[in-house]
Amino acid sequence: MATADQLLFAVTLVAALGCGLMAGLFFAFSVSVMKAPAISVWGGTVSANARIARLARWFGAVVAKTSAGPAWMQDRGWSQIEWQITRAQWEDVRLTRGS
């Protein structure tokens, strides 16, 4: 049976490894994908997905296109939103946040 100290160590280790993995992914994205001068990254979501919208804005993305979307989305009053972030926007966000 695991003691509280062993459990705390395991949880701390998993959290540290997860943070390291996310930092590595962020660094790899910054170095490889966003280094091309004219590149832009696009992503899409449903208008009702507020979490993705908040995350996209946090990264500096802007709404590039809004369309009606498929029938099942229209039935719910939703639309399809496409996000875009350019290298310049990415750099602005990185400088603002000190990354």
Contacts in CASP RR format, 6 or more apart in sequence:
PFRMAT RR
TARGET T0000
AUTHOR 0000-0000-0000
METHOD contacts of the structure
MODEL  1
MATADQLLFAVTLVAALGCGLMAGLFFAFSVSVMKAPAISVWGGTVSANA
RIARLARWFGAVVAKTSAGPAWMQDRGWSQIEWQITRAQWEDVRLTRGS
2 10 0 8 1.000
26 99 0 8 1.000
30 90 0 8 1.000
30 94 0 8 1.000
30 99 0 8 1.000
33 39 0 8 1.000
33 41 0 8 1.000
34 41 0 8 1.000
34 87 0 8 1.000
34 90 0 8 1.000
34 91 0 8 1.000
35 87 0 8 1.000
36 87 0 8 1.000
37 87 0 8 1.000
38 87 0 8 1.000
39 86 0 8 1.000
39 87 0 8 1.000
40 84 0 8 1.000
40 85 0 8 1.000
40 86 0 8 1.000
40 87 0 8 1.000
41 61 0 8 1.000
41 84 0 8 1.000
41 85 0 8 1.000
42 64 0 8 1.000
42 82 0 8 1.000
42 83 0 8 1.000
42 84 0 8 1.000
43 56 0 8 1.000
43 61 0 8 1.000
43 82 0 8 1.000
43 83 0 8 1.000
43 84 0 8 1.000
44 80 0 8 1.000
44 81 0 8 1.000
44 82 0 8 1.000
44 83 0 8 1.000
45 52 0 8 1.000
45 53 0 8 1.000
45 56 0 8 1.000
45 80 0 8 1.000
45 81 0 8 1.000
45 83 0 8 1.000
46 73 0 8 1.000
46 78 0 8 1.000
46 79 0 8 1.000
46 80 0 8 1.000
46 81 0 8 1.000
47 66 0 8 1.000
47 77 0 8 1.000
47 78 0 8 1.000
47 79 0 8 1.000
47 80 0 8 1.000
47 81 0 8 1.000
48 76 0 8 1.000
48 78 0 8 1.000
53 81 0 8 1.000
56 83 0 8 1.000
56 85 0 8 1.000
58 93 0 8 1.000
59 85 0 8 1.000
59 90 0 8 1.000
59 93 0 8 1.000
60 85 0 8 1.000
60 89 0 8 1.000
60 90 0 8 1.000
60 92 0 8 1.000
60 93 0 8 1.000
61 83 0 8 1.000
61 84 0 8 1.000
61 85 0 8 1.000
61 89 0 8 1.000
62 83 0 8 1.000
62 84 0 8 1.000
62 85 0 8 1.000
62 89 0 8 1.000
63 81 0 8 1.000
63 82 0 8 1.000
63 83 0 8 1.000
64 82 0 8 1.000
64 83 0 8 1.000
64 84 0 8 1.000
65 81 0 8 1.000
65 82 0 8 1.000
66 79 0 8 1.000
66 80 0 8 1.000
66 81 0 8 1.000
66 82 0 8 1.000
67 79 0 8 1.000
67 80 0 8 1.000
67 82 0 8 1.000
68 74 0 8 1.000
68 79 0 8 1.000
68 80 0 8 1.000
69 78 0 8 1.000
69 79 0 8 1.000
69 80 0 8 1.000
70 80 0 8 1.000
73 79 0 8 1.000
73 80 0 8 1.000
END
